[in-house]
Amino acid sequence: MPSGVGVQVPPCAQLYEYPRLQNRGYFCPQAAGGYLELRWEPHSGRSTRLECGLAEAGQSTSNRLEGTRVASSKTRRLSMQIGAAVLALGLAGCTGTPGPAPSSSAGNSVAAEPSETFNFGTASMPLGLDPAMTADSESYRVTRQVLEGLVGVDGETGQTTPLLATEWKDSNKGLSYDFTLRSGVTFHDGTPLDAAAVCANFNRWFTFPEDLRKQAPGISFQSVFKAYSDQPVFSIFKDCTVVSASNVQINLTRPFTGFLQALTLPAFAISSPAALNAQKANVLDQVRNGQAMSSYAGHPVGTGPYVFTGWDDHKLTLSSYKNYWGDRGQIATINFIPYDRAETRQQALLDGKIDAYDLVTSGTFDQLVKKGVQIIQRDPFSVMYLGINQAVAPLEKPEVRQAIEMAIDKESLIRKFFIDNTSQASQFVPPKLSGFNNNAPALGYNPEKAKELLKKAGYKGEELKFYYPLNATRAYMPTPEKIYAELSRQLVAVGFNIKPVPIDWEDGYLQRVQSAGDRGLHLLGWNGSYADADNFLGPLFGETRAEFGYADSEVFHKIERARAMPEGDDRNAQYQSINAEIAASVPAVPIAFPISALALSNKVESYPASPVLNEVFTNVRLKP
């Protein structure tokens, strides 16, 4: 928020100092019949000065920028720009003692023994709990509590941090990485974490059989390491070597600059080898909600702070792991409870059935604010796109794909269905990452030109099946049914013949749009997991994928080359060039870099909101 944005500050307001305040939105709860507003101003050192003001009862919030009233649509944007990542502002109104309000930072006081129950509302059930076999954010939300990787990610800086490995070093010109494992760590089944267990996991991923890979086309191992043991010449992964019980070495076939960051992906969390074997993790002989999965995917065993307890049609339950090596936090029991509609999640929170929920939509945002509900926004780190399948005629023609992009009014779409401050996307890499290209070609909204391109391409009204998900809300896709309807209307307006194909998310939507098929268009998105352009471009456009039918060998080669380049201007320039080429060829249409938000009950004192969704519930703090 720019300096000069101010509010009236009552005598009861408190002044607090916080280091590393980041620009993540937060709105104070209702107090004394009004709304709390916040103002921050940079000053000396690493701290940020934060003040709190109370609007008059019955009035909407207001901000003033250099004495000029801000329009209502901007008002909320300004009031939401307080840094939730480290905010711990205390203000209980003018009648009580100031106390801490919600933030996404962890407090210092932790109960000796976890005793609280935390009920969290989700948008859907997980698709499976074997993180190596899924790419679904609701699945990862659960597995992040149960399993851990060698390295973690700092929720504020995005830097790699120690987790199951306490230290590491690279050698042999970046081809070998030696990890020292944390001592005394056990899996939930009582077996020890050691180098052999780590290698068992890496070897499992490397040797996934082809039939298994076909059943799970979104497996992260391939997008990161490029190939498996049956094609070793193409794979970046070479082998995993047990040096000693507490030391493991991972060897690569060629340099990979983002290797350590890639290991922070939930897909590379370490499972108990004993549990993998006992539950036949590579045999997908179970079915849940229409999803094929292994027995292990329904009962994961890791080293994380929470143990899998149960999963039925109504909730998924975890419990605190008594022998966890780290801070166990306050929460003894977590219940993940699915509500497939934003309105039902909102009502469950207001009724006290849940303590928090994710994926607040623009349609419920204002209602929550007016009711004084605590909201935390994440920095945008995802992209929503309209997928185009070039394997379906006439989408192989560049003019047809260009016409699709020019038919879409992104500004109108974002204004109607996304939270304020969501920005238009002209490429697939978010602006905050190195490699973002400010000059990437953007066709813009031009329906008349779109009609001309269709005529030039000889489009005769061929039917295009448009897949979109039902009963799903994601950080990158808040209201897919409404977004589909608006996109379809815009495409039909320039002459496209669209056939709607709705598919329930839990009936295999993700697998169907990522596999070969007859769809022409589909809605999907990508949520970043670490701060590198390769995390967006590699998985989406690093190789031929059935999702897009995109086969540009020059782009594939450039992405492969960029992955091995050292960090710096040359690498950034390479990614900028890649972004420009992808934008020009339109393999898909990037639409928005959405802002996502969580709603919290007054019971919640702090929540570890993370742009990369690395939100472990030991860092949730509840009021006594």
Backbone torsions as a table, in degrees:
resi	resn	phi	psi	omega
1	MET	NA	131.5	-178.4
2	PRO	-65.1	148.6	173.6
3	SER	-64.7	148.9	-175.1
4	GLY	102.4	-16.2	174.6
5	VAL	-82.2	117.0	-174.1
6	GLY	-136.7	168.5	175.4
7	VAL	-140.4	165.0	174.8
8	GLN	-70.4	131.2	-177.3
9	VAL	-110.4	114.5	179.8
10	PRO	-71.2	164.5	-178.1
11	PRO	-58.3	-26.4	-176.0
12	CYS	-79.1	-8.4	-176.5
13	ALA	-63.2	147.3	-178.8
14	GLN	-112.6	148.2	177.3
15	LEU	-106.8	129.2	-177.7
16	TYR	-127.9	153.7	178.0
17	GLU	-116.0	129.6	179.5
18	TYR	-137.7	132.2	176.3
19	PRO	-77.9	153.4	171.6
20	ARG	54.8	40.7	177.0
21	LEU	-67.1	126.5	-177.4
22	GLN	-109.0	160.8	-174.0
23	ASN	-83.8	73.1	174.3
24	ARG	-121.0	136.1	-170.8
25	GLY	-70.1	151.2	177.3
26	TYR	-158.2	139.4	177.8
27	PHE	-124.6	127.8	-177.4
28	CYS	-67.7	156.3	177.1
29	PRO	-73.0	166.1	178.0
30	GLN	-68.3	143.6	177.1
31	ALA	-151.7	138.9	177.0
32	ALA	52.4	33.8	175.2
33	GLY	81.4	2.5	179.8
34	GLY	-126.5	-159.0	180.0
35	TYR	-124.0	141.0	176.3
36	LEU	-83.8	135.6	176.8
37	GLU	-121.1	156.4	-174.2
38	LEU	-127.1	153.4	177.0
39	ARG	-140.3	136.9	174.2
40	TRP	-130.2	149.3	178.0
41	GLU	-137.1	130.6	175.8
42	PRO	-65.1	143.3	171.5
43	HIS	-145.8	-168.9	-168.9
44	SER	-60.3	155.1	177.2
45	GLY	76.5	-159.8	-177.6
46	ARG	-96.2	2.9	-175.7
47	SER	-90.3	168.7	176.2
48	THR	-132.5	135.1	179.3
49	ARG	-87.3	133.3	-175.8
50	LEU	-129.5	128.9	177.3
51	GLU	-123.6	156.9	-177.4
52	CYS	-124.9	136.7	178.5
53	GLY	-126.1	158.6	-178.5
54	LEU	-117.1	118.9	177.3
55	ALA	-73.1	156.3	-179.7
56	GLU	-66.4	145.6	-178.9
57	ALA	-57.4	138.9	176.1
58	GLY	84.1	-5.7	179.9
59	GLN	-106.2	150.3	174.5
60	SER	-75.7	163.0	180.0
61	THR	-66.3	151.7	178.3
62	SER	-141.5	145.0	174.5
63	ASN	-128.9	148.0	178.0
64	ARG	-123.7	128.9	178.9
65	LEU	-112.6	109.3	-178.6
66	GLU	52.8	41.5	173.8
67	GLY	80.9	2.1	-179.1
68	THR	-109.1	131.0	-179.4
69	ARG	-67.7	136.4	-179.7
70	VAL	-89.0	142.0	178.2
71	ALA	-60.0	154.5	-172.7
72	SER	-58.8	-36.4	-179.9
73	SER	-67.0	-28.2	177.6
74	LYS	-83.9	-27.5	-177.0
75	THR	-55.7	-49.1	-178.2
76	ARG	-65.4	-36.6	-179.8
77	ARG	-61.2	-45.0	-179.1
78	LEU	-67.0	-42.2	-178.0
79	SER	-68.7	-17.5	-178.5
80	MET	-93.5	5.1	-172.8
81	GLN	-95.3	25.9	175.0
82	ILE	-86.4	145.9	-174.3
83	GLY	-76.7	101.7	-178.9
84	ALA	-71.5	-21.1	-174.4
85	ALA	-61.0	-34.6	-178.5
86	VAL	-131.5	17.4	-177.1
87	LEU	-78.4	131.8	175.9
88	ALA	-141.8	55.3	-174.0
89	LEU	-75.0	135.2	178.4
90	GLY	-109.2	120.1	173.3
91	LEU	-162.2	114.6	-178.0
92	ALA	-104.9	20.1	-177.5
93	GLY	93.8	-178.3	-174.0
94	CYS	-85.7	-2.7	-174.6
95	THR	-109.2	-6.3	-175.9
96	GLY	-130.5	-179.2	178.0
97	THR	-80.4	131.6	179.8
98	PRO	-58.1	138.9	178.0
99	GLY	-141.3	165.7	-175.2
100	PRO	-68.1	135.2	174.3
101	ALA	-101.0	169.6	-172.0
102	PRO	-61.3	148.9	174.5
103	SER	-153.9	179.8	177.5
104	SER	-106.3	15.8	175.2
105	SER	-104.1	152.8	-179.5
106	ALA	-85.1	143.0	175.0
107	GLY	-80.0	-179.2	-176.5
108	ASN	-97.1	-25.9	-176.8
109	SER	-87.1	126.0	-178.2
110	VAL	-129.6	132.5	178.8
111	ALA	-62.7	144.5	-178.9
112	ALA	-60.5	-38.2	-179.9
113	GLU	-130.6	125.7	178.9
114	PRO	-57.4	138.3	-177.3
115	SER	-141.4	-8.9	-174.0
116	GLU	-89.3	156.2	171.3
117	THR	-109.6	132.8	-177.8
118	PHE	-121.6	116.3	179.6
119	ASN	-101.6	117.9	-173.2
120	PHE	-118.1	126.9	179.2
121	GLY	-86.8	127.7	179.6
122	THR	-114.5	167.3	-179.2
123	ALA	-82.6	-20.1	179.3
124	SER	-166.5	169.9	172.2
125	MET	-74.3	157.2	174.5
126	PRO	-62.8	156.0	173.7
127	LEU	-85.4	-12.3	179.5
128	GLY	164.9	154.4	-174.7
129	LEU	-112.4	18.5	167.3
130	ASP	-96.9	100.7	-171.4
131	PRO	-62.4	-22.6	179.2
132	ALA	-72.3	-14.8	-173.9
133	MET	-114.2	9.1	-178.4
134	THR	-138.7	163.0	176.3
135	ALA	-136.9	31.2	-174.7
136	ASP	-100.6	132.2	-174.9
137	SER	-65.4	-33.7	178.0
138	GLU	-70.3	-31.2	174.3
139	SER	-67.7	-45.4	-179.6
140	TYR	-65.2	-31.7	179.2
141	ARG	-57.0	-39.3	-179.9
142	VAL	-79.2	-46.4	-174.6
143	THR	-66.6	-25.4	176.0
144	ARG	-63.0	-24.3	178.9
145	GLN	-82.2	-26.5	-170.0
146	VAL	-100.5	-35.9	-175.2
147	LEU	-122.5	155.7	179.8
148	GLU	-134.7	154.4	176.8
149	GLY	-101.6	-176.7	178.2
150	LEU	-65.2	-39.8	-179.4
151	VAL	-128.3	152.7	177.9
152	GLY	-112.4	-172.3	-179.5
153	VAL	-131.9	133.9	176.9
154	ASP	-70.0	124.7	-175.8
155	GLY	-65.4	-19.7	-177.9
156	GLU	-98.5	-41.7	-174.3
157	THR	-100.2	-20.3	-176.5
158	GLY	79.8	2.6	-179.3
159	GLN	-79.7	153.0	177.3
160	THR	-70.8	143.3	-178.6
161	THR	-133.1	157.5	176.8
162	PRO	-62.5	143.9	173.6
163	LEU	-138.7	-100.1	175.2
164	LEU	-75.6	-22.3	171.4
165	ALA	-102.5	132.3	-179.1
166	THR	-89.4	-23.7	177.5
167	GLU	-157.6	162.4	-179.3
168	TRP	-157.7	161.0	175.8
169	LYS	-152.0	150.8	177.4
170	ASP	-108.1	155.0	-179.3
171	SER	-149.9	-179.3	177.6
172	ASN	54.3	45.4	177.2
173	LYS	57.8	40.0	176.4
174	GLY	81.5	13.6	180.0
175	LEU	-97.8	-12.8	-179.8
176	SER	-131.8	139.1	177.5
177	TYR	-129.4	124.2	179.2
178	ASP	-105.1	127.1	-178.2
179	PHE	-116.5	134.7	172.0
180	THR	-99.8	122.5	-174.7
181	LEU	-83.5	149.7	176.4
182	ARG	-66.5	134.9	-176.9
183	SER	-83.1	151.5	173.7
184	GLY	76.5	12.7	-179.0
185	VAL	-88.4	135.6	177.0
186	THR	-125.3	151.8	171.3
187	PHE	-75.2	166.5	-177.8
188	HIS	-64.4	-19.7	177.0
189	ASP	-89.4	5.9	176.4
190	GLY	90.8	-8.0	178.6
191	THR	-77.7	151.1	-174.8
192	PRO	-81.1	148.2	168.1
193	LEU	-81.2	120.4	176.3
194	ASP	-144.7	180.0	-176.4
195	ALA	-61.4	-35.7	179.4
196	ALA	-63.5	-37.6	178.5
197	ALA	-66.5	-40.8	178.2
198	VAL	-61.8	-47.8	-179.2
199	CYS	-65.8	-33.4	177.5
200	ALA	-60.2	-38.6	178.5
201	ASN	-69.4	-48.7	179.9
202	PHE	-61.6	-40.2	179.6
203	ASN	-67.8	-33.9	175.8
204	ARG	-62.6	-47.8	-179.4
205	TRP	-62.6	-41.4	-176.6
206	PHE	-66.5	-30.0	-175.0
207	THR	-106.2	18.5	175.0
208	PHE	-50.7	126.1	179.3
209	PRO	-69.3	157.7	-174.3
210	GLU	-61.3	-40.2	-178.6
211	ASP	-65.1	-33.0	177.1
212	LEU	-69.3	-40.9	179.5
213	ARG	-62.3	-35.0	179.7
214	LYS	-67.9	-30.6	179.7
215	GLN	-78.3	-16.4	-179.9
216	ALA	-135.8	74.8	-173.2
217	PRO	-65.7	-15.2	-178.1
218	GLY	-94.0	16.7	-177.5
219	ILE	-56.8	131.3	-175.3
220	SER	-70.8	-28.3	-176.4
221	PHE	-56.6	-43.2	-178.4
222	GLN	-68.2	-40.9	-178.6
223	SER	-67.1	-27.7	-179.5
224	VAL	-90.2	-49.2	-173.3
225	PHE	-101.5	-2.9	168.6
226	LYS	79.3	-33.6	-177.2
227	ALA	-159.3	170.5	-175.2
228	TYR	-110.3	-173.7	-174.5
229	SER	-65.5	-21.7	178.2
230	ASP	-80.7	-4.9	173.6
231	GLN	-137.4	60.0	-171.8
232	PRO	-61.1	-27.5	-177.8
233	VAL	-66.9	-24.1	-179.1
234	PHE	-96.1	-12.4	-173.8
235	SER	-84.6	141.1	173.2
236	ILE	-77.0	-32.0	178.8
237	PHE	-76.3	132.0	177.7
238	LYS	-104.6	-60.8	179.0
239	ASP	-166.3	170.7	176.1
240	CYS	-123.0	128.1	-174.6
241	THR	-120.0	132.0	174.0
242	VAL	-81.4	111.6	178.0
243	VAL	-85.2	-44.5	174.1
244	SER	-156.8	-179.5	-178.7
245	ALA	-59.5	-31.0	-176.4
246	SER	-112.2	9.1	-179.6
247	ASN	-133.5	131.0	-178.6
248	VAL	-132.3	144.6	179.0
249	GLN	-120.4	130.1	175.8
250	ILE	-111.5	126.9	-176.2
251	ASN	-111.9	140.3	-179.6
252	LEU	-113.7	157.9	178.1
253	THR	-86.1	-20.0	178.1
254	ARG	-156.6	158.1	-177.0
255	PRO	-61.2	145.4	178.5
256	PHE	-142.1	101.8	-173.1
257	THR	-57.6	-37.7	-176.5
258	GLY	-92.0	19.2	-174.4
259	PHE	-57.6	-52.4	-178.0
260	LEU	-62.3	-42.1	178.2
261	GLN	-63.3	-38.0	179.4
262	ALA	-63.3	-31.3	179.7
263	LEU	-68.1	-11.7	176.0
264	THR	-78.2	-9.7	178.4
265	LEU	-60.9	139.8	177.7
266	PRO	-59.4	-24.0	179.4
267	ALA	-62.9	-21.7	-177.8
268	PHE	-104.0	25.2	172.4
269	ALA	-72.2	149.9	-173.2
270	ILE	-94.0	122.3	177.1
271	SER	-96.5	159.3	174.0
272	SER	-66.9	119.5	177.7
273	PRO	-58.6	-35.6	179.1
274	ALA	-62.2	-41.9	179.4
275	ALA	-70.0	-39.3	177.3
276	LEU	-58.1	-43.3	-179.2
277	ASN	-72.0	-45.5	-176.2
278	ALA	-64.0	-35.0	-176.3
279	GLN	-101.7	13.0	174.9
280	LYS	47.7	63.3	-172.1
281	ALA	-61.5	-22.1	-178.8
282	ASN	-94.8	6.8	179.8
283	VAL	-111.5	109.9	-177.1
284	LEU	-89.3	73.8	-176.1
285	ASP	-108.6	11.4	177.6
286	GLN	-113.3	155.1	177.3
287	VAL	-131.9	127.7	175.7
288	ARG	-137.1	123.9	-178.3
289	ASN	52.2	39.6	178.7
290	GLY	79.6	0.6	-177.9
291	GLN	-99.5	129.3	172.8
292	ALA	-76.7	132.2	179.4
293	MET	-154.4	166.4	176.7
294	SER	-84.9	167.3	173.9
295	SER	-60.6	-36.5	-179.8
296	TYR	-64.2	-35.9	-179.6
297	ALA	-66.1	-12.4	175.0
298	GLY	-103.0	2.1	-179.7
299	HIS	-160.1	72.3	-176.0
300	PRO	-72.5	152.3	179.3
301	VAL	-132.5	112.5	-179.7
302	GLY	-129.4	-156.4	178.9
303	THR	-112.2	4.2	-171.3
304	GLY	-69.0	176.7	-175.1
305	PRO	-72.0	-11.7	-179.0
306	TYR	-127.8	144.2	-179.4
307	VAL	-103.5	137.0	175.2
308	PHE	-64.1	130.9	-177.4
309	THR	-115.1	-43.7	-178.1
310	GLY	-172.2	160.9	-177.3
311	TRP	-152.8	114.7	174.2
312	ASP	-128.1	-166.2	-175.7
313	ASP	-71.4	-13.5	-172.4
314	HIS	-111.6	-23.6	-179.8
315	LYS	-164.1	162.9	173.7
316	LEU	-124.1	130.7	-171.2
317	THR	-120.2	136.4	173.9
318	LEU	-123.2	154.7	176.7
319	SER	-132.6	154.2	-176.8
320	SER	-62.2	136.4	179.6
321	TYR	-86.6	114.3	-172.8
322	LYS	-63.1	-28.7	-177.4
323	ASN	-101.7	22.2	-179.5
324	TYR	-63.7	140.6	-174.5
325	TRP	-74.4	-20.6	-174.4
326	GLY	-113.8	-160.5	-180.0
327	ASP	-67.9	124.7	-177.7
328	ARG	-88.6	-9.1	177.5
329	GLY	69.2	-159.8	-176.8
330	GLN	-97.0	-23.1	-166.2
331	ILE	-90.1	123.4	178.1
332	ALA	-90.9	-32.4	-176.4
333	THR	-137.2	131.6	174.4
334	ILE	-114.1	129.5	172.1
335	ASN	-115.4	116.1	173.4
336	PHE	-92.2	118.7	-174.0
337	ILE	-119.5	119.0	-174.9
338	PRO	-82.7	137.8	171.3
339	TYR	-136.3	113.5	-171.5
340	ASP	-79.9	-4.3	178.1
341	ARG	-119.4	141.1	179.6
342	ALA	-60.6	-36.0	-178.3
343	GLU	-66.8	-37.3	179.9
344	THR	-74.2	-32.1	174.4
345	ARG	-64.8	-44.3	179.2
346	GLN	-59.3	-47.3	-177.3
347	GLN	-66.2	-36.0	177.9
348	ALA	-62.8	-37.7	177.2
349	LEU	-67.0	-46.1	-178.6
350	LEU	-64.9	-30.3	179.7
351	ASP	-84.1	-3.6	179.4
352	GLY	80.1	13.1	179.3
353	LYS	-77.6	-26.8	177.2
354	ILE	-131.6	159.4	-178.2
355	ASP	-97.7	-18.5	-179.0
356	ALA	-165.3	158.9	171.0
357	TYR	-152.0	157.9	-178.9
358	ASP	-102.5	164.1	171.4
359	LEU	68.0	55.6	169.0
360	VAL	-64.4	134.9	179.8
361	THR	-102.2	164.4	-179.3
362	SER	-62.0	-29.8	-179.1
363	GLY	-70.5	-23.5	179.9
364	THR	-108.1	-9.6	-174.8
365	PHE	-57.7	-54.4	-176.9
366	ASP	-62.3	-37.3	178.8
367	GLN	-62.4	-41.2	179.2
368	LEU	-65.6	-42.6	179.7
369	VAL	-60.7	-44.6	-178.4
370	LYS	-65.2	-27.2	178.4
371	LYS	-88.6	2.9	177.7
372	GLY	75.6	20.9	179.7
373	VAL	-76.0	140.1	-179.9
374	GLN	-73.4	131.3	-179.5
375	ILE	-128.3	134.2	173.7
376	ILE	-120.4	130.5	177.3
377	GLN	-104.1	146.1	174.6
378	ARG	-96.0	150.5	169.2
379	ASP	-60.1	142.0	179.2
380	PRO	-66.5	124.3	177.9
381	PHE	-146.3	39.3	176.9
382	SER	-146.0	165.1	177.9
383	VAL	-134.4	133.2	171.7
384	MET	-99.3	138.7	-178.1
385	TYR	-140.2	160.4	170.2
386	LEU	-98.4	111.2	-179.2
387	GLY	-77.0	143.6	179.7
388	ILE	-125.0	127.9	-178.0
389	ASN	-100.0	102.8	-176.4
390	GLN	-71.2	-8.4	176.7
391	ALA	-76.1	-9.4	-179.7
392	VAL	-107.7	122.1	178.7
393	ALA	-68.1	145.1	2.0
394	PRO	-98.8	29.0	-173.7
395	LEU	-74.2	-6.3	174.3
396	GLU	-73.8	-13.7	-179.1
397	LYS	-84.5	125.6	-179.0
398	PRO	-56.8	-37.2	-177.5
399	GLU	-63.6	-35.4	179.8
400	VAL	-68.9	-42.3	179.1
401	ARG	-66.5	-38.3	177.0
402	GLN	-64.3	-38.5	178.7
403	ALA	-63.2	-36.5	177.5
404	ILE	-61.1	-47.4	-179.0
405	GLU	-64.2	-40.8	-177.1
406	MET	-73.6	-14.8	177.6
407	ALA	-81.3	-14.4	-171.5
408	ILE	-95.1	123.3	174.9
409	ASP	-92.4	89.2	-175.4
410	LYS	-64.2	-39.0	-178.2
411	GLU	-60.5	-45.4	179.2
412	SER	-64.4	-41.5	-179.4
413	LEU	-61.7	-45.8	-179.0
414	ILE	-66.9	-41.6	-179.2
415	ARG	-61.7	-34.6	-176.0
416	LYS	-82.2	-35.2	-165.2
417	PHE	-125.2	-1.4	-176.8
418	PHE	-121.3	156.7	178.1
419	ILE	-66.5	145.1	179.0
420	ASP	-50.9	146.6	-178.3
421	ASN	81.1	-1.6	168.1
422	THR	-64.6	133.7	-175.9
423	SER	-109.5	155.0	175.2
424	GLN	-66.0	148.6	177.4
425	ALA	-110.3	128.0	174.6
426	SER	-105.4	-8.2	-179.8
427	GLN	-154.2	-179.4	-171.9
428	PHE	-97.6	-8.4	178.2
429	VAL	-97.8	126.0	179.7
430	PRO	-61.8	151.2	-176.1
431	PRO	-59.6	-26.7	-175.8
432	LYS	-74.3	-12.5	-176.5
433	LEU	-93.7	145.8	171.9
434	SER	-62.3	139.2	-177.0
435	GLY	103.9	-12.9	174.0
436	PHE	-63.3	134.6	-174.9
437	ASN	-107.6	107.8	179.7
438	ASN	-65.7	-17.5	-176.8
439	ASN	-111.8	17.8	178.0
440	ALA	-61.4	139.4	-177.8
441	PRO	-63.4	133.0	177.5
442	ALA	-129.4	123.8	-175.8
443	LEU	-74.0	-31.4	178.9
444	GLY	77.7	172.0	-178.8
445	TYR	-84.0	115.5	-177.7
446	ASN	-153.2	80.5	-175.1
447	PRO	-61.4	-33.0	179.3
448	GLU	-67.3	-42.4	176.8
449	LYS	-64.8	-36.0	177.9
450	ALA	-60.4	-42.1	178.3
451	LYS	-62.3	-40.9	179.1
452	GLU	-63.7	-40.9	179.8
453	LEU	-65.1	-39.1	177.9
454	LEU	-63.8	-40.2	178.1
455	LYS	-65.1	-41.8	179.0
456	LYS	-63.6	-36.8	-178.2
457	ALA	-78.2	-8.8	-179.8
458	GLY	76.9	28.2	179.5
459	TYR	-69.1	127.1	-175.1
460	LYS	-110.7	21.9	178.9
461	GLY	84.5	22.7	177.4
462	GLU	-57.4	138.6	-178.1
463	GLU	-70.0	133.9	176.9
464	LEU	-117.8	118.6	177.3
465	LYS	-75.9	128.0	-177.3
466	PHE	-113.3	106.2	178.6
467	TYR	-83.8	136.4	173.2
468	TYR	-148.1	151.8	-174.1
469	PRO	-87.7	147.6	171.5
470	LEU	-105.6	153.3	174.4
471	ASN	54.2	47.9	-179.5
472	ALA	-145.4	136.7	169.9
473	THR	-133.3	130.9	178.3
474	ARG	-130.3	162.6	-179.3
475	ALA	-56.4	-33.5	-178.8
476	TYR	-93.2	-6.7	-171.7
477	MET	-146.3	83.6	-170.8
478	PRO	-69.8	-43.7	-177.2
479	THR	-136.9	78.4	-170.8
480	PRO	-60.9	-36.0	-179.5
481	GLU	-63.2	-42.7	179.7
482	LYS	-70.5	-39.1	178.7
483	ILE	-64.0	-43.0	176.9
484	TYR	-57.2	-48.0	-176.0
485	ALA	-58.8	-41.8	-179.8
486	GLU	-70.7	-43.0	177.9
487	LEU	-62.3	-44.2	179.6
488	SER	-60.2	-43.1	178.7
489	ARG	-59.7	-44.0	-178.7
490	GLN	-66.9	-38.3	-180.0
491	LEU	-70.2	-41.8	178.0
492	VAL	-63.0	-33.9	-177.6
493	ALA	-63.0	-25.6	179.2
494	VAL	-99.8	-0.8	173.8
495	GLY	119.6	0.7	178.8
496	PHE	-75.9	146.7	176.2
497	ASN	-102.3	103.3	-172.1
498	ILE	-105.5	131.6	173.3
499	LYS	-112.7	117.1	-179.3
500	PRO	-71.4	136.8	175.4
501	VAL	-131.6	86.8	178.6
502	PRO	-77.8	138.2	179.6
503	ILE	-136.3	129.1	177.3
504	ASP	-62.3	137.5	-178.0
505	TRP	-55.8	-41.4	-176.7
506	GLU	-81.1	-0.5	175.3
507	ASP	-98.6	22.5	174.0
508	GLY	93.8	25.7	-179.0
509	TYR	-57.1	-48.6	-175.4
510	LEU	-59.2	-46.1	-179.7
511	GLN	-65.6	-37.3	-176.6
512	ARG	-69.1	-35.2	-179.8
513	VAL	-84.1	-14.3	178.2
514	GLN	-98.8	0.8	178.4
515	SER	-111.9	167.0	176.5
516	ALA	-61.8	143.8	-178.8
517	GLY	-177.4	-173.4	-174.2
518	ASP	-97.7	5.4	-179.3
519	ARG	-69.1	147.1	172.8
520	GLY	-96.4	-41.3	-176.3
521	LEU	-132.7	156.7	175.1
522	HIS	-158.9	155.7	176.0
523	LEU	-98.0	132.4	174.8
524	LEU	-163.7	-174.8	178.5
525	GLY	-163.8	-178.5	-178.9
526	TRP	-141.3	129.2	176.2
527	ASN	-103.5	123.3	180.0
528	GLY	-66.7	149.0	-179.9
529	SER	-116.5	-17.6	174.9
530	TYR	-155.3	159.7	-168.6
531	ALA	-83.7	74.8	176.9
532	ASP	-152.1	136.3	-179.8
533	ALA	-57.7	-29.4	-179.4
534	ASP	-63.5	-27.7	179.7
535	ASN	-66.7	-20.1	175.6
536	PHE	-98.7	-50.0	-173.4
537	LEU	-75.9	-37.7	-178.8
538	GLY	-60.4	-55.6	-179.1
539	PRO	-64.2	-32.3	-175.9
540	LEU	-86.6	-42.6	-170.4
541	PHE	-133.0	18.8	-178.1
542	GLY	-81.5	-9.9	-179.7
543	GLU	-163.4	170.4	177.2
544	THR	-64.2	126.9	179.5
545	ARG	-127.9	140.4	-179.8
546	ALA	-63.6	-23.3	-178.7
547	GLU	-59.7	-40.0	-175.5
548	PHE	-112.8	-20.8	-172.1
549	GLY	62.8	29.0	-175.2
550	TYR	-92.3	127.7	-174.8
551	ALA	-139.6	67.7	178.7
552	ASP	-103.4	98.2	-175.0
553	SER	-63.2	-30.3	178.9
554	GLU	-66.3	-43.3	177.5
555	VAL	-66.0	-42.1	178.4
556	PHE	-57.7	-44.4	-178.7
557	HIS	-65.3	-41.2	-179.7
558	LYS	-65.0	-40.1	178.2
559	ILE	-64.8	-41.9	178.6
560	GLU	-62.8	-40.2	179.6
561	ARG	-67.7	-42.5	-178.4
562	ALA	-63.1	-34.2	-179.4
563	ARG	-61.2	-30.9	-176.2
564	ALA	-93.1	-8.9	-177.6
565	MET	-76.5	143.7	175.8
566	PRO	-66.5	153.3	179.2
567	GLU	-60.4	140.7	-179.6
568	GLY	150.9	-171.8	-173.9
569	ASP	-63.1	-38.6	-178.3
570	ASP	-64.4	-41.3	179.1
571	ARG	-66.7	-42.4	178.1
572	ASN	-60.7	-42.3	179.6
573	ALA	-63.8	-36.5	178.0
574	GLN	-63.2	-44.4	179.4
575	TYR	-68.7	-34.2	175.9
576	GLN	-62.9	-40.6	177.5
577	SER	-64.4	-41.1	178.0
578	ILE	-62.3	-45.1	179.4
579	ASN	-59.2	-40.5	-179.9
580	ALA	-65.0	-42.2	-179.5
581	GLU	-65.9	-42.4	179.3
582	ILE	-64.8	-42.6	179.7
583	ALA	-61.3	-37.1	-177.9
584	ALA	-70.9	-32.9	-175.5
585	SER	-90.4	-14.4	176.1
586	VAL	51.6	62.7	172.8
587	PRO	-73.5	-18.2	175.3
588	ALA	-161.8	166.7	-178.7
589	VAL	-111.9	108.0	174.2
590	PRO	-69.9	132.6	-173.8
591	ILE	-111.0	-45.9	-172.8
592	ALA	-152.2	151.6	166.7
593	PHE	-105.1	88.4	-169.4
594	PRO	-73.1	148.4	167.3
595	ILE	-92.4	132.3	176.5
596	SER	-111.6	157.8	-174.7
597	ALA	-144.4	151.7	175.7
598	LEU	-114.5	150.3	174.1
599	ALA	-114.3	135.0	-175.3
600	LEU	-124.6	143.3	173.8
601	SER	-76.4	168.6	178.8
602	ASN	-67.0	-11.7	177.1
603	LYS	-68.9	-24.9	-173.8
604	VAL	-90.0	123.9	179.9
605	GLU	-92.2	-36.4	176.2
606	SER	-153.7	151.9	-179.1
607	TYR	-140.7	136.4	-173.7
608	PRO	-82.6	62.4	-178.0
609	ALA	-59.4	136.6	-175.8
610	SER	-140.5	131.6	177.1
611	PRO	-59.1	-31.0	-179.9
612	VAL	-92.3	8.4	176.3
613	LEU	66.2	24.1	176.8
614	ASN	-85.8	78.2	-171.1
615	GLU	-118.4	92.0	-178.7
616	VAL	-92.3	131.3	-167.7
617	PHE	-79.0	-1.8	169.0
618	THR	-65.7	-18.7	-179.6
619	ASN	-94.3	1.5	172.7
620	VAL	-77.2	134.9	177.0
621	ARG	-118.0	129.6	-179.5
622	LEU	-110.4	148.2	179.0
623	LYS	-70.8	145.1	179.3
624	PRO	-65.7	NA	NA
